[in-house]
């Protein structure tokens, strides 16, 4: 979940590395560090607890000057955030490394190194890698072979970058289970966890494959595969938008991303929706032959993407009339599978590099799923490259750790997928046309919902001193309630849970009192009256209700009940609409509480470790 960047250049490397760290900070911001080989061939490090800017300020006070270096921004796994645990890790004054991932057998490796006389300053698994490389150098290996011998000893996931003062013209890097790209420049080359880090210096990238080992120098790049065979990996040109770090007139990236959602929908639907149907070719040239055969769907995802999958299950079974199973990717990896015939395996991931989701995809392919499809926001990601079909969500770069616009775009893609499946399983043409027409109106509905921002801000004031909250919904609104609870807990640090309203009497009602607000989502659907009855149970026990309700519902303001009305929408598409006010509520509560909205504590944007 950390971010790494490295460069071999003809100019001072520190500024390039620090800018790269700024662009990778969404991957972790517990600490940051940089190591540079200076003009005298000495290995110099600067490390700092806190965000990347703290490191930038330190380097301004204690400058580094060199043409080759590596850098790291950390999300802590082994060892608390502290300078001694910050990367780069070094072995003496010879070797420095940066690492993203988890070395599962580090304790055994560490014990062997201690017996060999190596001293450890950190509590991390990563420092082990630096000492292992040094030990191989002591045996007479060159740097490339030392790294090769080291990675053969590692169990777990890693992307590593290595510099050595005895080899001042190169970086050695390797990946297994964690993402790593190579950037190609003119007389300079780079490595990074993702392409965003290198946007200012190149638009040409090589996406390393599992097990690849690479040597980068100013004038060349050499790659070996997991079999130690020299290979050529083609480079691709990647155009990266210019607005990912620009908040514009907004206070936070999350706020900007919430208000971008009407545009995101337009972009997601462009070229994919005809006047009355979904355009199949948007899913790729193999889509028709695959969709023609699908008899069941399994979806795997994590976090917010998992809640999108839960909503899609309702849609698929209602409109396509085929079984749909939804899996938490981190659990799916470790249970026995029963794969049905012609079962389509779908992954949902904003980054395309989520470790558990990527592992689930690989397991599914080995287990014999009929075909694979990913819904993703990064076209160059591992899940896209490894899936049979891919549909991009067209959300643009999402900087805020708490996902907002990616979630609604995922839902839009999932509905398009559902309609294509339904077309093959009895969905009437007129029903599809009706849903498509409603989808084409969604951006206007979104714009109307976002006008409630000021009213929601006022509601948020009543949450400042709360420690718990309960979110309720029924049908497709149950996953929306879970997503609303997740948003609130992610960025405001209020404990919140999402529950199906019909389950109140089976436990949660015991917690309801005047100090725990209850938030309900109530579109005009077949379960509205059932929900209304459930909420009466809350009021009867003194609970304070906040209801986001259809204009046609009979919910109204009264003592203990605050109602905000949302525009009418096709009930099938209500999840896309009703999640917006929950995002805004979480945002405003967090702002009022003074938390770090875009970079909440203990979390990172891309979860590339288990």
N, C-alpha and C positions, 0 to 999 in steps of 0.2 A: 504494500500500500504506500510505500515510500516512492520518491521520485529521484532518478539519477540522471546526470548529464555529464558528458565529457567532450573534450575538444583537443585536436592537434592542429595548430594554426601557425600563421606567420605574423601574428599580431598578439598583443597582450590578451591573454585568455580569460582573465578574471571577470571582466565585464560581461563577456559572452556567457560564462557559467552562471553568474549571478542573475542575469536576465532569464536564463533558462530555468533557474530555481523559482523565480517569481511565477513563471508560467506553469510550473509543476506543483505549486504550493497546495493546490486542491487535493493532492495525493497524501499530504501530511504536513503538519506545521508545529510539531512538538519541539524540533530543533533543526538546525541546518549547519552545513559545513562545506569547506572547499579545501582542496589540496592542489598545489601547483609546483612544478619543477622550475626553479628560477634559473637565471642566466648562468649561475655558477654550478648548476646541476644539483642543487640542494632541494630536498623535499620540504616544503613549507605548508603548514596547515593553519586554518582558522575555523573554529567551531563555536557555535553559540546556541544556547537554549532559547526557545521562542520562535517567532516567525522569521521568515527570510529577511525582512527588513532589518531585524536585529543583527543578522550576519552582515548585511550590506553596510550598516553603520560601523561595525567593527572593522571590516576591511578598509573602509574609508580612513579609519584611525590608524590601522596597521596594514598598509598596502601590500599587495602581492603582485609580483611582476614575473611573467613567464609565458611560454608559448604552448605549454601542454598542461592539462589539468583535468580533474574530476570534481564533481560536487554532488550534494545530496540534501534532500529535505525529508524529514523523518516523521513517520507515524509509529509510535512506540509499540513494540511487541515484547521483546525481551529486554528488560531493564527500563527503569523510569526515565522520563525526559531529564537529561543531565548532560553537561558538556562531555564527561568521560564516555557516555553512551552514544554521543553524536558521531555521525560519519563525517568524513572518511576515517576509517580505522587504519592504523599503521602497524607494521612490524618493524620495530627499530626505526632507523632513518632511511630504510631502503625501499620498502614496499608500502603503498597505500591502496585501499580498495573502497568502493561504494557497493552497496548491496540492497536490492529490493527482493523481499521474499522471506522465507523461513527455512532455516537449516534444521531439519528435524533430528538429526543425529549429532548435533553440535556438542552435547555433553560428553559423549564418548570420545569425540575428536579432541575436545578441549583437554580431557584428562590425559590423553596420549601426548599432547603438546606440552602440558605442564611437566609430565615425566621427562620430556626431552629438554627441559630447561626454559621454556618460554613463559614469560610473565604476562598476565592479562590485566589491563586497566579497566575494562568495561564488564558489564553483565550481559552483553549482547551475544547472540549467536554469530553475528557477522564478523567479529574480530577473529574468530577461528579461521576464517578464510584467509585473512592476511597472513597469519602465522603459518598456515599450511603452505602457502605459496613460497614464503621465505624458506621454509624447511626444504622444499624441493630445489630452490636455488642453491642452498647450501650443499646439496648433493651433486651439484654441477650442471643441473638443467638450465637451459635458457628460459627466458620469461614465458614464451609461448608454451613450451613443454611443461613448465612449472604450473601454469594455470590449467593446462590439459590434465595433468596428473591430479591436481587438486579437485577439479569438478567431478572426477571419477569417484572421489571419496564422499561426495555430498549426497545426502538424501533430503528431499524436500523440493522447495521451489526457489529459484534464484534468477535474477538478472544482475550481473556484476560487471564492474569496470575496474581495471587495474592499471596503475602506473608504477614504474620502478626507476630509481635514479640511475641504475646501470644501463637502462634502455631509454634515454631521454627523448627519443623520436617517435614513440608509439604508445598506444593504449591497447590492451588486450581486454576483450569483453566476451561474455557468454550468456546464454539464456536457456532456462528450462523451467517452464511453468509460470514465468513472469515475463511481461512484455519488454521488448527492446528493439529499437530501430536504429539504423545507421543513416546519418545525414551526409550527403555528398556535396562538397563545395569546390571552389576553384583554388587549388593549392592548400586546402584544409578540409578536414573531415571530422565527423562528430558522432556521438552516441547519445541516446536519450530514452527515457521511458515511453515517451510518445512524441508525435510530430510537433505538437504545440510548443514544446520547449525550444525548438530550433527554427521556429517561424522567421525570426529576424535574419537568419544567416543562410537558409537554403529552403528550396521547395522540392528537392529531389531526395527520395528516401528508399532504403532497402529495408524490408520487413523481414527480420531474421526468423527462421523457423525453429521449432523445438530442437534443442540439442546443439544449435549452431555455436561455433566458436569463431571469433573474428579478431583480426589484427588490423588496426587502423593507423595509417601514417599520413603525412601531409600529401603525398603523391600516390597513394594507393590503398586499396582495401582488399584483404584476403580473408576468405571464409572457408571453414571446414564444417562438415555436418557431423551428426552424432556418431557416424562410422569412421570419423577422422579422414574422410575423403575431401579433397579440395573441390569446392563447388562454386558455381556462379549463380548469384541471386540477382534477378533483374531489379533495376530501380524504377520507381514510378514518380511522376510529378504529382504533388498534392497541393491543391489550392486551399488555403486556409483563410477564413473570413477575418476581417479586420476589427471586429467589434467585441472580441471575447473578453478583453480586459477593461473595456470602456463602460462605465455605469451610466454614461449620459447624464441626464438630470435627476436620476434616481439615487436614493440614499444607499441602497445595497444592490448587489447583483440579484439576490433573490427577488426583491421587489421588481426590478426590471424584467426578470424572467417571467414573473407572474403576468405582468402587463403585456408581454410579448406574445401571449398565447393566441389571440386572434390571428396574428400574422403567421404563427407556427401552423395553425390549422390550415390556413390558405396554402402555405408551402407544402404541407403534407398531402393535401388533396390535389394539388396542381398536377395535371397529367395523369391522374389516377382515377378520377371520377368523371364519367361521361354525363350526359343529360339525365340518364335514368339508371345507370349501372356502373359498377366498378370495372375498370379497364384491366383486364387480366395480365396484359403484357408488362405491367409495372412490376410484377413479381419475378420477372426473368423469363428467358425463353423456355426453360424447363417446367414452368409453373403448371401449364395446362396438363401435361402428361402426369405430373405428380398429383395435382388436385383431383384429377379424374379417378384416382385409385384410392384416395384416403377414406378409411372406414372408422378411424378413431384418432384422437389428438391427445398428446401429452405435452404439457407446458411446464418448463422449469425456469425458475427465476428467484431472485433474492430481493428483500426489502420492498421498496415502492413498486418495483417491477413485478414482484410476486402478487401484490394487490391488483395490479392491472390484469394479471393472469386469472385471478379469481373472478373478476368481472367477466372476462372473456368466456369462462366456463359457462356462465348463464346464457350468454349469447349463442355459443356454439350448439349447446344442447337444445335451445329453443328454436333457432333458425335453421340449423343444419341437421338436427335430429340424429347426431352421432355422439358417442361417449367422449367426454373430455375429462382428463385427469390433470390436476394441478399439483406441482411438486415444489417444495422448498429445495433449492438446488443443493444446499449444504447437507440436507438429509438424504436426498435422492442418491448421492454419491455412495452412501454406506448402507444400503439395504438391497435385499435380493429383488430382482426384477422379474416380472411376468409380462413379456412383450406380446401384445396381440397383433394379429395380421394386419398389414397395411396401416400401421400406426405412425402418424406424422409426429415427429419430435420437434417442438418449438422452444427456442430460448428467447428470453426477453432481457436485454441488458443495455443500459445507456452507453456504457463505455465499450462494450464488446470484449473487455478484458477481465471482468469479474471472475476471480479464481474458481469459485464454486460452480458458477454457471458454465464456464469453459470446460471444467472437468466433467460436469454432467453431460455436456454435448459429446465429449469424447467417449464417455462410458456408453451413452446411447448408441453411438455409431458402432461400437464394438458389440453391443448387446443385440443388434439386429433390427433396430427400428427401420421402418420402410424408407423414410427420407427425413431430412432435417431442414428446418427453416429458422432463421434468426430475425428478430425485430430489434434494430440497433440504431444508434445515433452516429457511429463512427465507421465510415465505409472501409477504412483500412485496418480494422480491428481483427483479432484472431477469430472471433466467432463468425464474422462475415466470410473470412477466407476459408474457414473449415466447414461451412454449412452448404447444403445443396442449393438452397434459396435464401435470399436476403431481401428484406424490405427496410429501407432507411426511414427513420421517423422524421427527418428534416427539421429537427428542433434547433439546429445551430448549437454552438458551444454553450453548455450549461456549466456555469462557474460555481453557483451556490451549491453547497454540499447537500442541502435538502432539495430533492428533485421536485420540480413543479411542471415546467413546460414539457419536459421529456415524458412525464406521466400521461398527460393528455394526448400527446402525439402517439404514444404507445397504444392508447385506447383507440385512437382513430385508425391506426394500422390494423389492430386486432379486429375491429369491426369490418374493415375491408376484406380481411382474410376470411372472416366468418361468412360474409355474403358470397364470396367465391365458393366456399365449401357448401353453403346452403343451396346455391344454384344447381349443384349436383345431387342434392338430396331432398328435392321436393319444394324448395322455396319458390313461391310463385313470383313471376316476373313483376307483377303489380306491387307486391310487398317490398321487393328489393327497390323498385323505383321510389316508393314512398319513403323508405329509409334513406336512400341517397338524397332525395330532396331535402329531408330534414338535416342531413349532414352538411349540405351546401348552405344552410341557413345558420349553422352553428357559430360562425365568426361574429355575426350580428348579435346573437344571443350572448356570446362571451362579452362583447363590448358593453351590453346592457348590464350584465352581472357585475362587471368591474366598476360601474358607477356606484355600487354599494360600498366602495372602499371607505368613505368617511364614516358611514353608519357602522361598519364593522369595527373601525378603529374605536368608536365610542363603546361598543360592546366589549372590546378587548380590555378596557379599563377595569372591568369587573373581574378580571382573571389575575390581576397582578399579584394578589396575596394568596391565590389558591395553590394547593399542593397536589391536587388530584382532579381529574376530569374524566367523564364517561361519554363516549360518542356512541350513538345508536342509529341503526338503520335496518331495513329489511330488504330481502332480495338482493339486487345489485347494489343497493345502498349499504349493505353490510360491509363489503370490502371498502367502499368509500369512507365509511365510519372508521375503519381500521387505518386507512391512509390519513384521515384527519387527525386521529390520535397520534400517529407516528410523527406527523409534522409538528404537532405541538410539543411532544416530548423531545424531538431532535433539537429544536432551536430555542425553546423557552425553558427546558429542563423541568417542566411540570410532568409528573407522572400521569399518563393518560392511557386509556384502553378503549378499543373499539369492540362493540358487542352487537350481535343480532338482537333487536329489541324484544323478540319473542322469548329470549332466554333470560330476561330480567328476573323472573320468578325463580330461576334455577341458580341463584347465587348473587349476582351483582346488586340486586335490590337491597341486600343487607348493608351495602356501603352508602346508600343514598341518604344524604342529609342536607341541611342548608349550607354546608361548607363544600359540597362537591357539585360543581355545575354539570349539567347533563346537556349535551349538544346533540340534536337530532336532525337528520336530513330526510325531508318529506316531500318528494315529488308527487305529482298527480298520477299514481300508478295503481295497479290492482291491490296493492297492500297498504294503501294510504289509511283506510279505516282501521285496519288491524294495528298499524303504528299508532294511530290516535288513541286507541284503547290502551296500548302499552304505556304511552306517555302519561295517561291519567294515573297510572300506578305510581309514577314518579311524583306527580303533584300531590297525591294523597299522602305521601310520606315526607312532604316538606322539601323536596328537591327543587332546585331552581333550573328552569328549562330555557334553553336557547334553541330556537327552531328555525332552520332554513327550509321554507315551505313553498309549495306551489301557490300561485296567485288564486287558484281555484279551491284550495284547501279551506277547511273551516278553522284553521289556527288563527288566533288573533292575540294581540297584546292583552295581558291581564296581570294582576299581581303574581309575581313569581314566574311569569312566562314572557319572554321577549321573542318576537317573531320578525324575521326579515323575509320578504317575499321575493321569489325568483321568477323570471318569465317562464311561460309555458314551453315545454319541449317534449319531443317524442320520448315516451318513457324509456325506450331502449337506450337512448343517448343521454339520459339524465346523469349518469355517472360523470361524464365529461364536464357537465355544467355545474353540478353540485359540489364538486371538489374545489372549485375556484374560491368560494367564500371560506372554506376551511383552510385553504392556503393563506388567504388574507388574514384570517383570524390568528393563525399561528404566527404569522409575520408581525402583526401589530403587537401581540402579547410579548414576543421576544424583544421588540424595540423598546417597549415600555419597561421591561425588566432589565434592559441594558446588557443583554447577552450578545455574543458575537454571532450575528445572524448568518453570515456567509460561511464562517468557519467555526461551527460549534465544537465545544470541547470533546475530545476523545474520538472524533469522527473524521473521516476523509472521504473524498468524492469517489474515488475508484478503489474498490476493495480487491486488491490483487494478491491477497494472502488468505489462507483459511481462517 
